[in-house]
Amino acid sequence: MHVVMISAECAPVAKLGGLADFVEGLSHDMVSRGYQVDVILPKYDNLQFDRIWDLHKVFDLWTPLHGDWVHCDVEHGHVDGMSCFFIEPHCPQAYFQRGRIYGEPDDAERFAFFSRAALEFLYKSGREPDVIHCHDWQTGLVPVLLYEIYEPQGWTRPRVCYTLHNLGHQGKCDDGPLRLVGLDPAGLMTADRLQDPLRAGDVNLMKGGIVYANYVTTVSPRYAWEVREGDQGNGLQATLQAQAHKFGGVLNGIDYEVWNPGTDPLIAETYCDTTLQRKARNKAALRERLMLEQAFRPIVAVVSRLDRQKGPELIRHALGFCRENQAQFVLLGAAQDPAEQARFEALKAQFNDDPHCHLELTHDEALAHQVYAGADILLMPSRYEPCGLSQMIAMRYGMVPIVHRVGGLTDTVFDANYSEVGFTRRNGYVFEDYSIEGLEDALKRAIGLWYEHPQYFRQLRINGMRQDHSWRLPGEKYLDIYRAITG
């Protein structure tokens, strides 16, 4: 089987969030099973080029744009064993020479062009994958283009799996991007196709992907229910209900080669569930690096983007609560919103010399490994969370997660006191209400257990470490989907 991933992100070369880790993790899993996988990405000017081996041009591509043609270079290289193609258009718009992946006023146009260019490359180069797996609104036009433009030309082999990582962003725009890539808005701007359900004059690129794909997934079973039946669909509930026969949730995995405390070269001392005492060396090293006091206290850590989804106001409240309850607090993350970043910068200045608090307001992959290895408790108070990877990584490293009961957090974290699962599966703390009261209750229970019942706290760590959150099971489920749609 030949699978092509078309995505705006892929770790480690173009990463902002969980989408990048998903593409990398599932691609690695499929390759390990013996299948051919290619990843197609835009050639951003801010790629991590030092992670690409043997990058070289392999194809001259001409892609339609506004009735004209744009010349693109297609380059190929290997990224951590993955076969990756990078598309670089040469046009006045300089679509991917912006110094960042997202956040441009013409994002819809940029990624509509990328979707057309990716398919044009596959078609003109004679590649006929069995499955095209595309992701989020940025590539929502891929199945639309495939079935509206390429299938009528006789390109009938590929089938499309489309994964929704976050329905908070749906690619709403005017019909310009459709015209840009050769699609006729008149036939597509209908209630059963690409017309946005909340604003009839807008195109909804994610909706197009849902309607046209052969199968649609999202990144956890709980989130699949929330977006179809609850309030997380952001207007797409009816569309997902109409497409329920081809929609399901598959819980993400994490890459066990990257996130493995037994072999991690970035941490002070490796360890596993049977040598958990060695984690103490990592705790001491983390404190030394962050200039925290070597005290008899648990470390509560946050490793997260600091946008509205992640609960920044609860994170700020947790800092004070931890200090008042004899716990140290560590934050690693940054906000894209300048106002939110400024609020955390002010907090950092306020506690800059505090021996029990440290805020690192940036993205630092190596430090993230060290935080997971050294801290005791992970705080993840998300308003909504399609899947979440931090809680899985934290458990892999022997941390005890505290989470809001939502999305994939519900599918992975089982409360030490109130869960209905068996004792050996309980691994953390869950609060029901998105509130300061709910947060404080969970923090109080976790910190209290660390002090009062250390053996039980240790057992929660071990329970989490022994759960399988690798790509083995998700990979099998995606392989079943691929086989079904190509059947």
C-alpha positions, -999 to +999 in steps of 0.1 A: +000+000+000+012+035-009+001+063+014+007+100+008+003+125+037-005+160+025-001+184+054+007+219+065+030+205+093+052+176+100+076+172+130+104+180+133+109+202+102+076+222+104+060+220+138+036+242+157+014+216+174+000+182+176-007+180+139+030+178+132+035+150+157+005+131+143+019+132+107+054+121+119+041+094+143+016+077+119+040+079+090+068+062+111+043+035+121+032+028+086+068+026+074+076+002+102+048-020+090+064-021+055+042+003+037+054+031+014+047+065+028+055+100+013+048+133+030+042+164+010+048+198+026+051+234+016+087+245+014+085+272+041+115+295+045+116+286+082+119+248+079+143+231+102+167+224+072+193+208+095+168+179+100+165+172+062+190+148+047+199+148+010+175+176-001+175+179-038+152+190-067+133+161-083+106+177-104+096+209-124+060+216-117+036+240-133+004+246-113-027+264-124-034+297-107-061+322-117-061+308-152-023+312-155+005+288-145+030+290-116+063+273-118+072+253-087+103+233-077+096+200-060+124+189-038+129+156-020+147+147+012+145+124+042+135+135+076+141+110+104+136+082+079+105+097+063+104+103+026+093+140+022+086+162-008+087+200-005+068+223-029+083+257-035+062+280-058+080+309-076+053+336-078+050+372-067+028+362-037+058+343-021+032+321-004+057+302+019+084+328+023+068+346+052+089+334+081+061+315+097+036+287+089+003+303+097-012+337+106-012+355+073-043+373+059-042+352+028-038+318+045-069+304+027-053+313-006-019+300+003-031+265+014-057+263-015-027+267-038-007+241-019-035+216-021-038+220-059+000+219-063+003+187-042-023+169-063-009+183-096+025+170-086+012+135-079-008+135-111+019+148-134+047+128-120+027+096-125+024+087-088-009+069-080-011+063-042-037+041-028-045+066-001-041+103+003-043+113+040-049+150+045-053+171+076-074+200+089-088+229+070-055+237+053-059+206+030-097+204+031-097+212-006-077+181-015-106+157-017-127+184-034-101+189-061-095+152-065-131+144-072-141+176-091-110+180-113-087+149-114-112+120-113-129+132-145-095+130-161-093+094-153-072+095-121-095+072-101-071+051-079-065+073-048-090+074-020-090+101+007-088+098+045-093+133+061-084+139+097-098+168+118-074+179+144-092+210+157-126+222+147-119+256+163-103+265+129-123+256+098-108+277+070-137+301+064-132+325+035-149+340+004-150+321-028-117+335-041-096+305-031-119+282-050-116+303-082-079+305-076-074+268-080-099+262-108-130+253-089-165+267-098-181+282-067-216+280-083-217+243-080-200+241-047-216+268-026-245+248-015-257+237+019-247+201+012-212+210+000-189+239+009-213+266+021-206+275+057-235+266+079-233+298+100-227+323+072-242+313+038-219+337+019-187+320+032-168+290+020-159+264+047-129+245+036-130+220+064-167+212+055-156+205+019-131+180+031-157+163+053-182+161+025-158+148-002-135+125+017-140+088+017-135+086+054-132+113+081-115+108+114-108+130+144-082+124+171-101+108+200-134+090+204-146+115+230-139+145+207-157+127+179-188+127+201-183+163+212-180+177+177-209+157+164-234+158+193-220+184+217-210+220+214-175+216+200-185+213+163-186+250+159-215+248+134-205+216+117-226+193+139-253+187+112-226+180+086-209+154+108-243+138+116-251+136+079-217+120+073-218+098+104-215+066+083-179+076+074-168+094+106-151+082+137-126+090+164-092+073+166-071+082+197-037+096+188-004+079+198+030+093+206+063+084+191+079+060+215+113+065+199+112+102+205+095+101+239+113+073+258+128+080+292+147+047+289+168+060+260+162+098+259+196+115+252+183+149+263+177+140+300+201+138+329+196+101+336+175+075+318+150+054+337+119+032+333+090+019+354+113-005+373+140+021+379+117+050+388+140+062+416+164+075+389+138+102+380+151+120+411+183+128+393+163+145+366+144+165+391+176+178+406+190+186+372+158+205+362+159+226+394+196+234+387+189+245+352+158+266+362+175+280+394+148+265+417+155+255+453+164+219+459+135+215+483+113+187+495+084+198+473+066+184+442+071+202+409+039+210+390+046+217+354+028+231+324+041+224+289+017+241+265+009+268+240-007+296+259-038+303+238-074+304+249-080+267+242-053+258+269-069+276+298-044+304+304-064+320+332-065+287+351-027+283+345-020+317+360-042+309+390-024+276+395+009+293+399-003+311+430-021+281+444+010+259+440+032+284+459+006+286+487+004+248+489+041+240+491+046+230+455+070+244+429+057+256+396+073+254+361+058+267+329+072+261+294+053+277+266+044+309+247+013+327+234+008+338+198-016+365+210+005+396+221-018+405+249-018+370+264+020+368+260+023+402+278+002+389+308+026+360+312+056+382+307+044+404+336+039+372+357+075+361+349+089+395+359+069+393+392+083+359+402+117+362+385+136+356+417+112+332+434+130+300+443+099+279+438+087+293+405+101+295+369+084+306+337+101+299+303+080+317+278+092+301+246+092+268+227+122+247+236+120+210+226+151+199+246+138+216+277+104+200+273+121+166+276+138+177+307+106+191+323+088+158+316+117+139+331+121+161+362+086+172+372+061+153+392+027+166+381+015+179+347-012+205+347-034+206+315-066+226+322-078+229+286-112+244+277-113+218+249-088+193+238-093+172+207-067+146+219-038+161+237-003+146+236+013+163+266-006+141+291+005+109+272+041+121+272+039+131+308+027+096+318+054+080+297+079+099+319+063+091+352+044+123+358+008+124+372-015+145+350-042+168+362-067+175+334-101+190+327-126+163+317-129+170+280-119+155+246-090+131+245-081+139+281-112+120+291-100+090+270-065+088+286-066+101+322-085+082+349-090+098+383-072+083+412-103+087+435-134+087+413-127+067+382-147+035+375-117+018+359-096-007+379-068+004+402-040-004+378-054+020+352-059+050+374-032+074+366-041+110+374-067+136+385-097+149+365-119+179+373-154+182+357-161+219+358-139+244+340-135+266+370-111+278+397-129+256+422-125+225+400-088+232+394-080+238+430-098+206+441-077+185+417-044+203+426-051+199+463-058+161+459-026+156+438-003+176+460-018+161+491-012+126+479+024+134+470+030+145+507+007+121+526+007+088+506+040+087+485+036+050+477+002+056+462+015+085+442+043+063+430+018+037+419-001+063+398+032+071+381+038+035+373+003+029+361+007+057+336+041+045+324+027+010+318-002+022+296+004+018+258+001+052+241+023+043+212+012+043+176+007+005+176-031+005+182-039+037+163-018+025+134-038-007+132-070+013+132-058+036+104-047+006+084-082-008+088-096+025+075-072+026+046-081-010+036-118-003+039-118+028+016-096+011-010-114-022-006 
